[in-house]
């Protein structure tokens, strides 16, 4: 463990020490090869901690622990498994401030806006209620037979979570996987592993049996690759980039053909028609791109506005971005209660966004606001609106993953839908209009797994499925669908 004197200055309970080891079989242990990697505070560019690096040997230990725990855990009744979830949910709520602090010093999320611990607690309670909904079906349609289906857990499963929402994504995978009766090995992102280790502490405090939940820190090329190719892991879920998702799918196919669920990138379109509530639409677009400093796969990064309201929307969008995205004069430290928007989580992400700005300026695109670094220290990017970028440009095609909106103009419904759907991604899409027929027509035409009508991301609910079309993913998270994703289906034929 790394001693650390971090304090958020408001007297709330915060960790005096940061856990940096691996969590295997309900114990915190050092990595077999005793390697570490640095976690950098993106607001200060200083080292927050040196974290243990998991490799193949540690994956083997975790798999063995999960295998040993699976028989007893899978045989528990649903209500028995749910009892652990209720305890864990209470602990998440009690430790929201500590989770906020750890995310602030590892990936720059401001403590002033942090509610992931509270939201994750609600999701855990929802998942606990799904324990008794893991059911099959029956049929009497074959003479002389009663036929039934069963839904049963896979066994040892794995999850790989991203850095942009470590607590939420860990919970979205851990909850349905474990309530369905599986045992789990989860790998956190090497860019933001600290909250996952606090979750491990809470898992142990909630009384989960050893081996049911194991949490490893490490890079994708080592730990992630070992999980993807492991022959005794039956199912893996991943959230991250398309490139990494394809590598995991390939490794799964070449090993034991394990089931794979992928939640990948997005380049989400938002269409605003001339009859829309201009203020509400602009505010929604701004809040969507400001969420987590634009580091969200569901962010509405392509905004198409009807030509008759283009000037109005542009001015309103800039106004909201400047008013809601600004940080105080005294600084933008994510630990301060006045800070609204954090930095980009890594120097690589920060540099990549500046590269998009350079290309936009070279192409002669009008930049309505932003377009450069904010401040002299830390990886901060100004909230930015790029006007009328070419549809085939990188900034319009690729996931920028920053507070950057590409604002475009349209005149015709069919034409704008064609532009909106011209993407390899299909995660989230939105439309603002008071015409219910047009709203339904557009929603049906969108090539996306999630559609907002007079609302945009981050709108989602725990009881409805969340997943992407095209290269945005495979499978579903949230709702009862997520539990089904973590079960195998078996048909039994019984002759009378």
Buried (B, 14 or more C-beta within 10 A) or exposed (E): EBEBEBEBEEEEEBBEEBBBBBBBBBEBEEBBEEBBBEBBBBBBEEEBBBBBBBBBEBBBBBBBBBBBBBEEBBEBEBEEBBBBBBBBBBBBEBBBBBBBBBBBBBBBBBBBBBEBBEBBBBBBBBBBBBBEEBEBEEEEEEEEEEBBEBBBBBBBBBBBBBBBBBBBBBBBBBBBBBBBBBBBBBBBBBBBBBBBBBBBBBBBBBEBBBBBBBBBBBBBEBBBBBBBBBEBBBBBBBBBBBEBBEBBBEBBEEBEEBBBBBBBBBBBBBBBBBBBBBEBBBBBBBBBBBBBBBBBBBBBBBBBBBEEBBEEBBEBBBBBBBEBBBBEEEBBBBBBEEBBBBBBBBBEBBEBBBEBBEBBBEEEBEBBBBBEBBBEEBBBBBBBBBBEBBBEBBBBBBBBBBBBBBBBBBEEBEEBBEBBBBBBBBBBBBBBBEBEEBBEBBBEBBBBBBBBBBBBBBEBEBEEBBBBBBBBBBBBBBBBBBBBBBBBEEEEEEEE
